[in-house]
Amino acid sequence: MRMYDILLKKKRGQELSERELHFFVEGYTRGEIPDYQASALLMAICLNGMTERETTDLTMAMAESGEMLDLSSLEGITVDKHSTGGVGDKTTLIVIPILASLGLKAAKMSGRGLGHTGGTIDKLESIPGFCTELSREEFLKTVKKTGAAIAGQTGNLVPADKKLYALRDVTATVESIPLIASSIMSKKLAAGAQCILLDVKVGSGAFMKTLEEAKELARVMTEIGNRAGRRTGALITNMDRPLGYAVGNALEVAEACETLRGRGPEDLTEICIRLAGGLLQLAGLCKEKEEACEWARAQLKNGCAFAKWKEMIAAQGGDAQFAENPNRLPKAEKKLFLFAEEEGYIASLNTEKCGEASVLLGAGRERKGDPIDPAAGILLKKKPGDFVRQGDILAELHFSGKVDPTAAQEILQKAYSVSLYKPELSPLIYEDLF
């Protein structure tokens, strides 16, 4: 078999066989296929697409390119969730304790933030002492002990995706639904959970800008998961406005704590309940959506999810006392207020620009490996639909004395749009696929 023949076949829009896709993934992972041939195939896929069977075969080849995490030693049903990335998205910090408090086993591997979207691992590392780098043995031991663990990717999981994503990033081949789906689902399948729920974001702060794109990505990913024998579903959720009011690592952790105590923002709480409820449905514990959501909501009201959160933090070396006293989290040296320049209703808030402003303040990274300031970020005081008068505070910018906040302030000011008329807000959740 020759890579040249595979390239020619896909260039002509023909379907690649399972054997051909495995040949490509295995050869590229081992370094036997050069970047220029891999780039050519990625571009051909971007231009000509892939069938559902091809996408599934590519995903499985990538998942099997390294170690596959075996969760069979865990008693009970194992669950996982994945978000396609958003601004202010701290749902994992809330959903995982809810599920663990109901007896499910949540073995969650998460990533760091890149660009305008935040990363769960960065948020957790703002908790004093919290360890996100667990060996495979430590990871499984923690899940057995507490019902949940959230850690960075361990071992040699999906090395093919690491190489291919780095190549896609520099060859203008990131925006391809088959390639996005195979990248996400190869990691989810390798992580071993029986039930997988995908939170597919759409809007100004998401990678998927249109509802049609988001629906197609969700459909393709759920099909891959179900074909692979995992119970897989998806929610398509709104990222035309930040989730909650906090954007930035320690700020988001503090807001997650409030939500777990039943005092969180309405939008964040509602999406977390739906995500937790969706996994309860996939796990077979609840048949109806309303019943599943009521189970999840009860764990926030009765304090069980909050208690599980503190247990999880302690099990991974963190200072669980911060959950009761958020002042123990890192605090920014300086604050700057953003004021409304005119009276009216907040018509829109460009969420991507909001994320970009937080990165400039030090809360995120533009390049892999960039340091971040755990205390930096933005506290939104007004969001779409709110009425403001000239001079009202729109947001607080949190940053260190080493940062010049001018550029972030300008970006955030332009991100707000004010209208004389109250806007009709789009729904938080567009659709669910189960």
Secondary structure, 3 states (H helix, E strand, C coil): CCHHHHHHHHHCCCCCCHHHHHHHHHHHHCCCCCHHHHHHHHHHHHHHCCCHHHHHHHHHHHHCCCCCCCCCCCCCCEEEEEECCCCCCCHHHHHHHHHHHCCCEEEEEECCCECCECCHHHHHCCCCCCCCCCCHHHHHHHHHHHCEEEEECCCCCCHHHHHHHHHHHHCCCCCCHHHHHHHHHHHHHHCCCCEEEEEEEECCCCCECCHHHHHHHHHHHHHHHHHCCCEEEEEEEECCCCCCCEECHHHHHHHHHHHHCCCCCHHHHHHHHHHHHHHHHHCCCCCCHHHHHHHHHHHHHCCHHHHHHHHHHHHCCCCHHHHCCHHHCCCCCEEEEEECCCCEEEEEECHHHHHHHHHHCCCCCCCCCCCCCCCCEEEECCCCCCEECCCCEEEEEEECCCCCCHHHHHHHHHHEEEECCCCCCCCCEEEEEC
